[in-house]
Amino acid sequence: MTAKSIIVLGAGVIGTTTAYKLAMDGHDVTVIDAEDGAAMMTSYANAGLVAPGHAFAWASPAAPKMMIRSQWRGDQAIRLRLRPSWRQWKWMLQFLRECTTARAHHNTAIKADLCRFSQLHLHRITHETGISYDGESGGLIYFYRNRDGYRAAAKKADLLRANGTTVEELSPRQMVGRDPGLFKVEPLIAGALFAPGDESGDAHLFTTALAEVARGKGVTFAFNTRIRRLVCDGDSITRVETDKGDFTADAYVLCLGVNSPDIVKPLGIDLPIYPVRGYSVTLPITDKAAAPRMGGIDEDNLLAYCPMGDRLRITATAEIGGYDRRFKPKDFKVMLEKARPLFAHCADFSQPRYWVGLRPMTPNGIPVVSQSPVDNLWLNVGHGHMGWTMASGCAAITADIIAGRTPNHDIGGLAYGHN
């Protein structure tokens, strides 16, 4: 392999892990990002769950019903906010085509395999670097209030078990035995699924720490630098035009999340990515002994929770409604009402820190990790709600492809055009 100069476009968890892996291969790497630091957008305050045990495709037979109900109900896990946007409508049609049982099973299998592979590379990075990010291993808990929903989920988990993911069934009492911090939940639920291999951590802390390690290995970060366009000559990119001048390299890797389609559309590359808005609240933990020991999800409300040191992160909602990240405190009212009975005994709900992020979703939930039709442009985009889980493995795949190595993972389902 010949070392190259490589520009990574984007410094979220995807771009930064990619830059690190490329630097470990000996490349001269520059990362360009419009924000003033790493992981300031979608990676900033996400759920924090590293969850191969929850790698189910969002596009399923149940999804269209939730989207329809969301037109008059505000409590649906997946909400559709229709816009006068051809891009949204085109993406929606592609999403609906994926909502069959057969497609959901197929897509879940690909996601689960990629998530497990990526978790191994996350462990490799943390072992190599020793970085700290409020990580918690030992599993995640997914609990169900409705008995029929629990039975259906236990059966559905066979999809993940068939692909090598361990998923255990727990009674309410057994759940509290695994995590005493969920004692308030015990009388409310029918049962829980426990994925002992899952884990959690703060993606923002991880990414900022890894960026410092990458700097030590020679990676240059050009923050506060807005990308205007990619300039091609024939079948290759010759430069990146930014508001701080031009950047040139031998190769380029696209990791710009929801902004990726606009950057490469002039090059004839059509990425099926649309933003799915997610909400999070971070609360101070007031009683660590009584707080959850591990993260998990209240499945009937699709309310994720994750202890992060002295903080409790709560996330909810998948809203298909465009690129607007503005919010008002009242937007978090429903999720806080659902979370308060579960965690008011251990977290201070009077000091919420609100955040909204845009998940870069493909219709089938599978990212695009491959070379593009442009000779020296590689794609690492479209990770949706699993970006934190998938980041390290997708970075390793990207580094392998650029180096001409055969990745130690089946990448057929990740190729451009496959989505």
N, C-alpha and C positions, 0 to 999 in steps of 0.2 A: 504493500500500500504506500502511495506517495502522499506525503502531507500536503494539505491544501489550505488556502485561506478561505474561510467560510463565514458568511454572514447569517446569523439567526435572526429572523424577524419576529420579535415578541419576547418579553422577559417574564411571562407568567410561569407557573410550575412546569408547563410543557416546554417552553423555550429555554428555561434555565437548566432543566435536567438534560435537554438535548445538547446545550452548549457544554455542559460538564462532560458528558459522554464523548463528545467530539474532541474536547481538550485532552481527555485521557488517551485518545488515539493519536495525539501529537499534532493536531491541526491548529492553525492560527485562527482563533475564533473571535468575532465581534458580534455583540448582541445589540440590536436597536429597539428602543421602546419609547413611546410617547410619554409615559408616566415618569415620576421622579425617583422610582425605585422598582425593585423586582416584586412581582406578585401583588400589584396594586388594583387589579381589576377582578376577574372571575375567581382568581386564586386567593383573594384577600380574606374573605370571611365565609368560606363555604362550610359544608356540614362537618368536614373533618374525618369522615368515615372512610377507611380503606376496606372495601367491602366486596370481595369476591363472592361472599355468601348472599349478596343481594344484587347480583348482576343480571336481573331479569330485564328484558326489553320493555321499555315503556309502551311501545306500539304493540297493543294486544287487543283481543276482542272486547275488553272492558273499557278501553280508552275512549272510543267514540261516544259511548253513553255518558261518561263523565264530562266530556267536552260539551255535549248538548245540554246537560243539566246545569253546567256552569253559566249558561246564558241567563238564568234567573236565580241561581243559588250561588252564594259566595263561599260555600264550605267544601267545594270540590277540590281534590288533590291536583287534578289537571284542569286548568282553566283556559278557555279560548276567548281571546279578545280580538274580534275580527277587525281588520284594517283594510282600507282601500289600497291594498298592496298586492301586485301580481306575484312578488316573491313569496309572500306569506301563503297565498292561495296555492301556488305551485308546490310549495313544501308540504302544505296540508294534504294535498292529493297524494303525494308520495308517501306521507306518513300513514294515511288511511289504507293504502295498498299493503302496508306492512302489518296491519292489524288483524291478520288471520292467525288461527292457532298454529298452523304449520310454519308461517314466517316468524311468529314470536318464539317458537321453540328453536328454530334455526339461528335466529339472531342472539338469543340467550346463550346458546352453546358457544358461539364465537366470542361473545363478551366475557363469559365466565373463564374460558381458556386464557384470553388476553389478560384478564384481571389477575389470575393466579401467577402467570408469567411475570407480570409487572411487579407484583408484590415481592417476588424473589429479587428483582433488581432494586427495589426500594431497600430491601435488607442489605444488599451488597453495597449500595451507596452509603447507608448509615454506618456499616462496618468499616468502609474505606475512610470515611471522613470523621466519624465520631460526633456528628452534629446532633444537637438537641432541639426538639420541636414539640414538647409536651406529648410525646408519643405514649400510647397505652396499648399493650398487647394483651392477649388472653381471650379475645373474642368479642362479638357484638350480639345483642339480643334484639329480636324482632317479635313484638308481642301483638296479640289480636284480641279484641274485645268481643267479637262475634264468633260463636262456636262454628257456624258453617264456614265463615271466612277462614278460621284457623284450620279446619279440616282440609279445605281447598288448598290453602297455602302449604300444608304439610305434604300434600300430594304433589303440588307444583314443585316443591323443593327436590323431587326426584330428578328433575331436569339438571339441577346443579350436582346432585350426588352422582349421577351418571357420568359427569365430566370430572369427577375426582374431588369435589368440594364436600367437606364434612358438614352436615347440618343435622342437629339433634332436636328432638321434640321434648319440650318441658311443660310440666304442669305449672300452674301459678305458684305453688309453693316451691317447686324446684327452681323456678326462675329467681325467686327471692334468695334461695340458697346460693345461686350463682352470683347474684348482685343484691346485697341487702339494701342498697340505696333505692331499690324499686319497691319497697314495702307498701308505699301508698298505691301502687298499681295493682297489687295482688287481688284485691276484691273486685277489680274492674274488668278483669280479662278472663278469656276462656283458655288460653294457653300461649306458649311462646316457642319460637324457633331460635336455636342458639348455634351460631357459626364460630367454633372455637379458633379457627384460623384467621378470622377477621381482626382488625385493629383500628386504631384511630390516631390522630395527631393534627397539629395546626399546620396546614399547607403553607400559610404565609410565613410562619417562622422557619419551616423547612426550606422554603425557596430562598428567603433572604440569607439564611446561613449558607446554603449551597452556592449562592452567588458569590459570597466572600471566598469560599473555597476555590471556586472557579477562577476568580481574580488572581488568587495565588498561583494558579496554574497557567496564567497568561491570558485569560479571557478578558477582553475589553467590553465594558458596558457603556453604550451611548444612550443615556437616559435623557428625558425631556427633548426627544428628537422625533418629530412627526414625519412618518413616511408619506410621501406624496404619490410616488408611482415607481414601478419597476420598468426599466428601459431595456428593450431587447434589440439585438441585431441578428437577424435570421432566427435560428432556433435556440439562441442562448441569451441569458440576461447579461448585460454589460455593466449596469450600475443601478444603484438605488438612489433615487432623488428624494431628499428630505429637506426640511426647513433649515437644517444646519449644513447643507452642502451635500455633495455626492459621496457615496460609499461604493467601493468596488471589491470584488472577491472572485475566486475561482468557482465557488458554489454558494447556493443560497438555500435556506430552509425556512419554510413558512410555518409560523406558530402563533398566528395573530387572532385565534379564537373567532369571535363573531365578526370581526373585521376582515377575515381572510378572503371571503368571496369577492368583495369590492376591489381588493388589491390585485387579484389575478384575473378578474373578468376581462380586462382589456387585452390579456394575453390569450384569450380564447379558452380559458379554463373555467368550467362551471362547477362550483362546489355546492352541494346540496346542504348547506348549513343555514340554520335560522336560529335567532336567539330565543331561549326559553328562560323567562325571568324567574329568579328564585329569591326568597326573602330569608334573612337570618337576623337573630337577636342574640347578643352576647351579654350574659348577666354575671355579676360577681357571685361567687359561691360563699355563702355565709356559714355553712356547717359542713365541712369537708367529710366528717365522719358519717354524716347522714346522706351525702350526695351519691349519685350513681358512681360505681367504680369503673364502668365501661360504657361505651356509647351504644346506641341502638335506635330503633324506630317504633313509634306507635303507628302500626300499619293502617288501622282504620281511619286515622287522620293524616297519614303520611307526614307525621311530625318527627323529624330526626332530632336527637339530642346527643351531646358529646361533651364530657368533662375534659377541660384543657387546663391543667394546673389548678389555678384558683378561679377559673372561669367556667361557665356552662354555656355552650353554644346550642342554640335551638334554631332549626331551619324547617321551612315548609314551603309548599306550593310550587307548581310548575305552571307558569302563565305564558301562553303563546300569544304575544301581543306586541312585538316590535322591539325597537332599540332604546326606548326611553328608560333611563335608570332613576328618574326622579321618584321620590316617595314622600308620603306623609305618615306620621305616627299612627294614624287611624288604619293604615294599610296592614298593620301588624295586629290589629285588635283580635281577629278570630284566632290566630295561632297562639297568642298569649293567653286567651281564654281557655284554650285547650291544654296549654302547658302548665298553667298555674296550679290546678289541682294535683298535678304530678310532682311538681318541684318547688312549690312555694315554701316548703319546710326547710329547704337547703340553699335557695338562691334568692337574691334581692331583686324583685321585679320592679322596684322603684327606680332602678338605675340601668335601664336597657340601653344598649348600643345597637342602633339599627343599621342594616346594610342591605343593599339590593345588588345582585349580580346577574349577568346574562350568560347562560350556559350555551355553548356552541353546539347545537344538536343537529345530527343527521337524522333523516327519517327513520332509519332502522337502529339508531343508537350506536352504530359501529364507527369508529374514527377512520379517517383516510390517512394512511401511513405508507407512503410509496413515493417513487419518483413521479414527477409530473410529465406532461407532454413536452415541456420545455427542458432542454437537455441538462441544464445545470441548476434546476430548481427541484427541491424535494418538499414533500408535503407531510406535515405532522399536525393534523387539524381535526376538529369535529368530535371531541371527546365527551361532549355533553356534561351530564351530571357525574360522570365517573373520571373526570380529568385527574384528580388527586390519586385515585387508585391506579389509573392506567399510565401515568406520566413516565415513570422510570423505565417500564418495559418498552413503551413506544420510543423513548429516547434511545434505548439500546438497539432497537430494530433500525431506527434511522441511521445511527452510526454504522451499523453493519452494512446496510445497503450502500451508503456512500463509500465505505471502504472496499466494497466488492466482495464482502463475506456473505455467506448464506446464514441468515438469522436462525437462531435456535428456537424458532417458533413458526408455525404455519401462517404466512402473511397473505394468502390468497384472498381471504375475505376483507382485507384492509386496503386493497389496491384502488387507485383512482378509477372511477367509473363503475366500481362494484356496488356503490351505494345507490 
